[in-house]
Amino acid sequence: MRLIPRALSRRLSRALRPPFRGLSHGHEGYRFERKARAYCYLPPRPPADLAGALAALGERPRFSVLTPVWNVEGRFLEAAVASVVAQWYPDWELILVDDASTRADTKAALDRIDHPNIRILRAPENRGIAATTNAALAEATGDTIVFLDHDDLLTPDCLYELARTIARTGADFVYSDEDKIDGEGRYASPFFKPDWSPDALMSIMYTCHVTAMRRSLVEAVGGLRSGYDGAQDYDLALRITERTDRIAHVPRVLYHWRILPESLASGAEAKPYAHDAVRRLKEDALVRRGTPGTVEPVAGLPGQFRVNYAPQGELLVSIVVPSRNNGRLLTACLDAVQTRSTWSQVEFLILDNGSDAPETLSALDALGRRANVRVLPDPRPFNYSALNNRGAAYATGEILLFLNDDTEPQTPDWLERMIGYAQQPHVGAVGARLHFPDGSIQHCGVVNLLDGPGHAFYRKPGTRPADFGRDTLEYDWLAVTGACLMIERKKFERVGGFDESLPVAYNDVELCLRLHGAGLYNVVCQAAVVTHHESASRGSDDADPGKQARLLADRRRLWDLHPGFLAHDPFHNPNLEPNSGLFRPMRP
């Protein structure tokens, strides 16, 4: 699949681009910019009838905002406290616990605080961030906990939006989008996040700020653990999400994370001790969940670690490969799988869709003589869904891998890695990271854009990771490409296989939408790298008017089947450009 040109978003960007922007929180006036910035935070306005909106909530959570304090600049602490006092939502308390600060301006700032909703505790000795936060937790009286670092800011609508979400969803765990405050006091680097994504959380602490958690649940898991200082919030998030599936995302920036040299907001190198904590908390999660696997550092992303789940059992992988008149690439594909893969328990089912080229017929005859290869003639008009369904019906393995005939694996353990994910109870389809022969990205996940599904980061050079590791870490996606799609047989059969009313395009997306509807998550295993000579079998659809018409017809059929996903992708974000797979913020 190709991404649709971003003409609409470019036109909107040109029309709405401002000539200047305001200074950020705490400053007056404006400054002129040399060029338009890609991101501008616009402070919200309260509802015209705020009292009525609050009365209509029904459930009114009381928030306990917990802030451990230690040797922070007094002005930053004052700004953090002021951001809580400025909340539209009135049902809150702020508990500040000073972890034996030695800075005079920190102590002075604490001494100046005088507000009936704010309590200040002082520890007799320095105990670290987890223990200090737990001390605040022990004093909390609210039913919902919100974490605020001593130098960061809540947006004025933060608690209001959290309360609205809790009232609407009954969530135990709520997280929002966030941005950063740079060294000049400007809002920058927004992180517009996906909706709940369990594999993304196991890959990176993406929920981060702001986070609200049911206090009874935080207490039930034992609060924060001092052994993971530097990543204590990440450890808590993993443990909380093992206890509840009532998790909600607010797709709005509700938190400003200040970039300071000693803060993780400035980069992972700011707290090297946190690296080890991240590795250990993931290893601990695997043990706690009874899931065999290892935790590995990620090249190009210091401080990040991926999980490599171990396959359970010596199971057979049935590799289904539709093909027509493509003998050379088909042979190269099977040879590459056989010789480059460390997982040897495989069978191949080649669906020959009416090949008549002599060289291909000769190749099929040779391949059919191999012990683990079965050639199934199927001369019907091309229908990718029907070919794959037939292959699955003849397969004998517990794991199905639908593979294009113009692919070649590059990482020897690609099958083990994909099997490990496919066997997770919550996972539906597993995709691989597909590269073009020049090394650029062909597939690292499918996004459902305003103009339809497309490949994220298409043709992006595969060397430098994208922001937040979206093209490098194991995130959940709405869909993965059928060019290399693995799934447990029982899950494939549970949702009814491929929809044969989609013969050419979007059949992989449609299957993934049904898996999503069944409560499963589709994930891309980025460490499983495969070269894809895209459309080498059938050619490109771009230049053929007939193929373009068929593509549009298939897309209409997709939306007929799944109207709720028209221009909607829970793993994208409404604050991102609606027709870009590059996860760029919409321009103001």
C-alpha positions in Angstrom: 0.0 0.0 0.0 1.1 3.6 -0.7 0.4 6.6 1.4 -2.1 9.1 -0.1 -0.5 12.5 -1.0 -0.9 15.0 1.9 -2.4 17.7 -0.3 -5.3 18.5 2.1 -3.0 18.9 5.2 -0.5 21.0 3.2 -3.3 23.3 2.1 -4.6 23.6 5.6 -1.1 24.2 7.0 -0.5 27.0 4.5 -3.8 28.6 5.2 -3.6 28.5 8.9 0.1 29.0 9.6 0.5 31.9 12.0 3.1 34.7 11.4 4.2 34.7 15.1 3.5 32.9 18.3 3.0 33.8 21.9 5.5 33.2 24.7 4.8 30.3 26.9 3.4 30.1 30.5 4.4 32.9 32.8 5.4 35.5 30.1 3.6 38.4 28.6 3.7 39.7 25.0 4.8 38.1 21.8 8.0 37.3 20.0 8.5 37.1 16.2 9.7 33.8 14.8 11.9 33.4 11.7 9.7 30.6 10.5 6.5 28.9 11.5 7.0 26.3 14.2 5.6 22.8 13.7 3.9 22.9 17.1 2.2 25.5 19.2 0.4 24.7 22.4 -2.8 26.8 22.7 -4.1 27.2 26.3 -7.7 26.0 26.6 -10.7 28.1 27.6 -13.1 26.8 30.2 -16.6 25.9 29.2 -19.0 28.8 29.2 -21.1 27.0 31.9 -18.3 25.4 33.9 -20.5 24.9 36.9 -23.1 23.1 34.8 -20.5 21.0 33.1 -19.2 19.9 36.5 -22.7 19.2 37.8 -23.4 17.0 34.7 -20.4 14.7 35.4 -22.3 12.4 37.7 -19.2 10.7 39.3 -17.0 13.4 40.7 -13.6 11.9 41.5 -11.5 13.6 44.2 -7.9 13.9 43.0 -4.8 13.6 45.3 -1.9 15.2 43.4 1.3 13.8 44.7 4.6 15.7 44.3 7.9 14.6 45.8 10.2 17.6 46.2 14.0 17.6 46.3 16.4 20.5 45.6 14.4 22.0 42.8 14.7 25.7 41.8 12.2 27.6 43.9 10.7 29.3 40.9 9.9 26.0 39.2 8.3 24.6 42.3 6.2 27.7 42.6 5.1 27.3 39.0 4.2 23.7 39.5 2.1 24.5 42.6 0.4 27.4 40.7 -0.6 25.1 37.9 -2.5 23.0 40.4 -4.2 25.9 42.0 -5.3 27.1 38.6 -7.3 24.0 37.8 -10.8 24.4 36.6 -11.8 21.3 38.5 -12.2 22.1 42.2 -12.1 18.7 43.9 -8.4 18.2 44.5 -5.7 18.2 47.2 -1.9 18.6 46.6 0.5 16.8 48.9 4.1 17.9 48.7 6.7 15.8 50.5 10.2 17.4 50.8 12.9 14.7 50.6 15.3 16.5 52.9 16.2 19.3 50.4 19.3 21.3 51.1 18.7 24.2 48.7 17.6 27.4 50.4 15.3 28.5 47.6 13.5 25.1 47.6 12.9 25.4 51.4 11.8 29.1 51.0 9.4 28.2 48.2 7.8 25.5 50.4 7.6 27.9 53.3 5.7 30.5 51.2 2.9 28.0 50.2 -0.4 28.8 52.0 -3.5 27.1 50.6 -6.2 25.1 52.3 -6.0 22.3 49.7 -2.2 21.9 50.0 -0.3 19.9 52.6 3.4 19.9 53.0 5.4 17.1 54.7 9.1 17.1 55.4 11.2 13.9 55.5 14.0 13.8 58.1 16.4 12.2 55.7 16.7 11.7 51.9 15.0 8.5 50.9 14.6 8.7 47.1 11.7 9.5 44.8 9.7 6.2 45.2 9.8 6.3 49.0 8.9 10.0 49.1 6.0 9.5 46.7 4.8 6.6 48.9 4.9 9.0 51.9 2.6 11.3 49.9 0.4 8.4 49.0 0.0 7.4 52.6 -1.5 10.9 53.3 -3.8 10.9 50.3 -7.6 11.1 50.9 -8.7 11.3 47.3 -10.0 8.3 45.3 -7.7 9.0 42.3 -4.0 9.7 42.4 -2.3 12.1 40.0 1.5 12.3 39.8 3.2 15.7 39.2 7.0 16.2 39.2 8.2 19.2 41.2 9.3 21.2 38.2 6.5 20.4 35.7 3.1 21.9 35.0 -0.4 20.6 34.7 -2.5 22.4 32.1 -5.5 24.3 33.6 -8.0 21.7 32.2 -6.0 18.7 33.3 -8.1 17.5 36.2 -11.3 18.5 34.5 -10.5 16.3 31.5 -9.4 13.5 33.7 -12.6 13.7 35.7 -14.7 13.8 32.5 -12.9 10.7 31.2 -13.3 8.8 34.5 -17.0 9.7 34.6 -17.6 8.6 31.0 -15.5 5.4 31.1 -15.1 4.3 34.7 -11.4 3.9 34.0 -9.0 2.9 36.7 -6.0 4.2 34.8 -6.1 7.4 32.6 -3.2 8.9 30.7 -3.0 11.9 28.4 -0.8 13.4 25.7 2.1 15.6 26.9 4.7 18.1 25.7 7.9 19.7 27.0 9.0 23.1 28.1 12.3 23.9 26.5 15.2 25.9 27.8 13.6 29.2 26.5 10.3 28.4 28.3 8.5 27.4 25.0 6.3 24.4 24.6 7.8 21.9 22.3 8.2 18.2 21.4 4.6 17.0 21.9 4.0 13.3 22.3 0.6 12.5 20.8 0.0 9.0 22.0 -2.0 6.0 20.9 -4.9 4.7 22.8 -4.2 1.8 25.2 -1.4 -0.3 23.7 -0.1 -3.1 25.9 2.9 -4.0 23.7 3.9 -0.3 23.3 3.9 0.0 27.1 6.1 -3.1 27.4 8.4 -1.4 24.9 8.6 2.1 26.2 7.1 4.2 29.0 4.7 5.9 26.6 1.8 6.6 29.1 4.2 8.7 31.3 2.6 12.2 31.9 -0.1 12.9 33.0 -1.2 9.7 34.7 -4.2 9.2 37.0 -4.7 5.9 38.9 -7.4 4.6 41.2 -5.9 5.0 44.7 -7.2 1.6 45.9 -5.4 -0.1 43.0 -2.2 1.7 43.6 -2.3 0.6 47.2 -3.3 -2.9 46.2 -0.1 -3.3 44.2 2.1 -1.9 47.0 2.7 1.6 45.7 6.0 2.5 44.1 9.1 0.4 44.6 12.4 2.0 45.6 14.5 -0.5 43.8 13.4 1.1 40.5 14.1 4.7 41.3 14.5 6.6 38.0 11.8 4.4 36.4 9.5 3.9 39.4 6.5 5.3 37.5 7.1 2.8 34.6 7.3 -0.1 37.0 4.0 1.0 38.6 2.3 1.4 35.3 3.2 -2.2 34.3 1.9 -3.5 37.6 -1.3 -1.5 37.5 -2.2 -2.5 34.0 -1.8 -6.2 35.0 -4.7 -5.7 37.4 -7.2 -3.8 35.2 -8.2 -3.4 31.6 -10.2 -0.3 32.4 -7.7 2.0 30.8 -8.5 5.3 29.0 -6.5 7.8 27.0 -7.2 11.6 26.8 -5.9 12.8 23.4 -5.0 16.2 24.6 -1.9 17.7 26.1 -2.6 17.9 29.8 1.0 18.1 31.1 4.1 20.2 30.4 7.4 18.3 31.2 10.2 20.7 31.8 13.5 20.0 30.1 16.3 20.4 32.6 19.9 18.9 32.4 19.1 16.5 35.3 15.7 15.5 33.8 14.8 12.5 31.6 13.0 15.0 29.4 16.4 16.2 28.2 17.4 12.7 27.1 18.0 9.2 28.5 21.6 10.0 29.3 20.5 12.4 32.1 19.9 9.5 34.4 22.1 6.5 33.5 20.9 4.6 36.6 17.4 4.6 35.1 18.6 2.5 32.2 19.3 -0.5 34.5 16.0 0.1 36.3 14.1 -0.1 33.0 15.9 -3.4 32.1 15.2 -4.9 35.5 11.5 -3.9 35.7 10.8 -5.5 32.3 12.6 -8.7 33.4 10.6 -8.6 36.6 7.4 -8.2 34.6 8.2 -11.3 32.5 8.7 -13.3 35.7 5.6 -11.9 37.4 3.5 -12.7 34.3 5.0 -16.2 33.9 6.1 -15.3 30.3 9.5 -16.7 29.2 11.6 -14.2 27.4 14.6 -11.9 27.4 15.1 -8.2 27.5 17.5 -6.7 25.0 19.0 -3.2 24.5 17.8 -1.4 21.3 20.4 0.0 18.9 20.0 3.7 18.4 17.7 4.2 21.4 19.9 4.5 24.6 18.0 3.4 27.7 15.4 1.5 25.8 15.0 -2.3 25.9 12.8 -4.6 23.8 11.3 -7.9 24.9 12.1 -11.0 23.0 9.4 -13.6 23.9 10.5 -17.2 23.8 8.4 -19.6 21.6 6.5 -22.1 23.7 6.9 -25.6 22.3 8.5 -27.1 19.2 5.6 -26.1 17.0 5.2 -26.1 13.2 4.9 -22.9 11.3 2.8 -23.2 8.1 4.1 -20.6 5.6 1.4 -19.8 3.0 2.8 -18.3 -0.2 0.5 -17.2 -3.1 2.4 -16.9 -6.4 2.0 -16.7 -10.2 4.7 -16.7 -12.8 7.4 -15.6 -10.4 9.6 -18.6 -10.2 12.9 -16.9 -9.6 11.8 -14.8 -6.7 9.6 -17.6 -5.3 12.7 -19.9 -5.2 14.8 -17.2 -3.7 12.2 -16.6 -1.0 12.0 -20.3 0.0 15.7 -20.7 -0.1 16.2 -17.6 2.1 13.7 -18.9 4.7 15.3 -22.3 4.7 18.9 -21.2 4.9 18.7 -18.0 6.9 16.2 -19.0 9.6 17.2 -20.6 12.9 13.7 -22.0 13.3 13.6 -25.2 11.3 10.0 -26.5 11.9 8.3 -25.0 8.9 6.2 -26.2 6.0 5.4 -24.3 2.8 2.1 -24.2 1.0 2.5 -22.6 -2.4 -0.7 -21.4 -4.0 0.1 -21.4 -7.7 -2.4 -19.0 -9.2 -2.3 -20.3 -12.8 1.4 -20.0 -13.7 2.2 -20.7 -17.4 5.7 -19.4 -17.8 8.0 -22.3 -18.5 10.7 -21.2 -16.1 8.2 -20.8 -13.3 6.6 -24.2 -14.0 10.1 -25.7 -13.8 10.8 -23.9 -10.5 7.4 -25.1 -9.1 8.3 -28.7 -10.1 11.6 -28.5 -8.3 10.2 -26.9 -5.2 7.4 -29.4 -5.0 10.0 -32.2 -4.7 11.2 -30.7 -1.4 10.0 -32.6 1.7 8.4 -29.7 3.4 6.8 -28.0 0.3 3.4 -28.5 -1.1 2.3 -26.9 -4.3 -1.5 -26.3 -4.6 -2.7 -25.4 -8.1 -5.4 -22.7 -8.0 -6.0 -21.2 -11.5 -9.0 -19.1 -10.5 -9.0 -15.3 -11.1 -6.7 -13.7 -8.6 -8.1 -13.4 -5.2 -5.5 -13.0 -2.5 -8.0 -13.7 0.3 -9.3 -16.9 -1.3 -5.7 -18.2 -2.0 -4.6 -17.6 1.6 -7.7 -19.2 3.0 -7.2 -22.2 0.9 -3.6 -22.4 2.0 -4.6 -22.1 5.7 -7.2 -24.9 5.2 -4.4 -27.3 4.0 -1.9 -26.2 6.6 -1.0 -28.5 9.5 0.9 -26.0 11.8 -0.4 -24.2 14.9 1.1 -21.0 13.5 0.2 -19.5 10.2 2.5 -17.2 8.3 1.2 -15.5 5.2 4.2 -14.5 3.1 4.6 -12.7 -0.2 6.7 -14.6 -2.8 9.0 -11.5 -3.2 10.3 -11.4 0.4 13.6 -12.6 2.0 14.2 -12.7 5.7 17.3 -10.9 6.9 17.4 -11.7 10.6 18.0 -15.4 11.4 15.7 -15.4 14.4 12.8 -13.6 12.7 10.4 -16.6 13.1 11.2 -17.2 16.8 10.6 -13.5 17.5 7.3 -13.4 15.6 6.1 -16.7 17.2 6.8 -15.3 20.6 4.5 -12.4 20.0 1.9 -14.5 18.1 1.5 -16.8 21.2 0.7 -14.0 23.6 -3.0 -14.3 24.5 -3.7 -10.7 23.8 -2.0 -10.6 20.3 -3.8 -11.0 17.0 -1.7 -10.5 13.9 2.0 -10.0 14.1 3.8 -8.1 11.3 7.5 -7.8 10.5 9.6 -4.8 9.7 9.9 -4.8 5.9 12.7 -3.0 4.0 13.1 -2.3 0.4 16.4 -3.6 -1.1 17.9 -0.1 -0.5 17.2 -0.4 3.2 14.4 2.1 3.4 11.2 1.2 5.2 8.4 -0.5 3.3 6.4 -1.5 6.3 6.7 -0.9 10.1 2.9 -0.7 10.7 -0.3 0.4 9.0 -2.0 3.7 9.9 -5.6 4.4 9.0 -5.5 7.9 7.6 -8.1 10.4 6.5 -7.9 9.0 2.9 -7.6 5.4 4.0 -5.0 2.9 5.2 -1.3 3.4 4.4 2.1 2.4 5.6 3.7 4.4 8.3 7.2 5.9 7.6 7.0 4.6 4.0 10.4 5.0 2.2 11.9 6.5 5.4 15.6 5.6 5.6 15.9 2.8 8.2 18.9 4.2 10.0 17.7 6.9 12.5 14.8 6.0 14.8 11.7 8.1 14.6 10.5 10.1 17.6 9.5 7.9 20.5 10.8 4.8 18.6 7.6 4.4 16.7 9.4 2.8 13.7 11.9 0.8 15.9 10.1 -0.5 19.0 7.2 -2.9 19.2 4.1 -0.8 19.1 0.6 -2.0 18.6 -1.0 -0.9 15.3 -4.5 -1.0 13.9 -3.2 -3.3 11.1 -0.1 -4.9 9.7 0.6 -5.8 6.1 -0.3 -9.2 4.7 3.0 -9.4 2.9 4.4 -11.0 6.1 1.6 -11.6 8.6 1.8 -14.3 11.4 -1.1 -15.5 13.5 -2.1 -18.4 15.6 -4.4 -20.7 13.7 -7.0 -20.7 16.4 -7.3 -16.9 16.3 -7.4 -16.9 12.5 -10.2 -19.4 12.5 -12.0 -17.6 15.3 -12.5 -14.5 13.2 -13.2 -16.4 10.0 -10.0 -15.9 8.0 -9.6 -13.4 5.1 -12.7 -11.8 3.6 -12.9 -13.1 0.0 -15.1 -10.1 -1.0 -11.8 -8.2 -0.9 -9.8 -10.0 -3.6 -6.8 -7.6 -4.0 -6.5 -4.7 -1.6 -7.2 -4.0 2.1 -7.9 -7.7 2.9 -5.0 -7.7 5.4 -6.4 -4.5 7.0 -9.9 -6.0 7.1 -8.6 -9.1 8.9 -6.8 -6.9 11.4 -9.9 -4.8 12.0 -11.9 -8.0 12.9 -9.0 -9.1 15.2 -9.2 -5.7 16.9 -12.9 -6.0 17.2 -12.4 -9.4 18.9 -10.3 -7.7 21.6 -6.9 -8.6 20.2 -3.9 -6.3 19.5 -2.0 -6.3 16.2 1.7 -5.7 16.7 4.8 -5.3 14.5 7.9 -7.1 15.6 10.5 -4.6 14.5 13.4 -6.9 15.3 12.2 -9.3 12.6 13.5 -7.7 9.4 12.5 -8.9 6.0 13.4 -7.5 2.5 10.4 -7.0 0.3 10.6 -6.4 -3.5 7.2 -4.8 -3.3 4.6 -5.8 -6.0 7.2 -7.7 -7.9 4.7 -10.5 -8.5 1.7 -8.4 -9.8 3.3 -5.0 -10.6 2.3 -1.7 -9.2 -1.3 -0.4 -9.1 -0.2 3.2 -9.5 -0.1 3.5 -13.3 -3.0 1.3 -14.3 -6.4 3.0 -14.3 -8.2 -0.3 -14.1 -6.2 -1.3 -11.0 -6.8 2.1 -9.5 -10.6 1.7 -9.9 -10.4 -1.7 -8.3 -8.4 -0.2 -5.4 -11.1 2.4 -4.8 -13.8 -0.3 -5.0 -12.0 -2.4 -2.4 -11.6 0.6 -0.1 -15.4 1.4 -0.4 -16.0 -2.3 0.5 -13.7 -2.0 3.5 -15.7 1.0 4.9 -19.0 -0.8 4.2 -17.8 -3.6 6.4 -16.2 -1.3 9.1 -17.8 2.2 9.0 -16.7 2.9 12.5 -13.1 3.1 11.3 -13.6 5.6 8.5 -10.9 8.1 9.1 -10.4 6.7 12.6 -7.4 4.9 14.0 -7.1 4.5 17.8 -3.4 3.9 17.5 -2.8 7.2 15.6 -3.9 10.5 17.3 -6.4 13.2 16.2 -3.7 15.8 16.9 -1.4 14.4 14.2 -1.6 15.3 10.5 -4.6 13.3 9.2 -3.0 12.3 5.9 0.6 11.6 7.0 2.1 8.4 8.1 5.1 10.3 9.7 3.3 11.1 13.0 3.7 14.9 12.6 1.7 17.3 14.7 -0.9 19.2 12.9 0.2 22.8 12.3 -1.8 25.5 14.2 
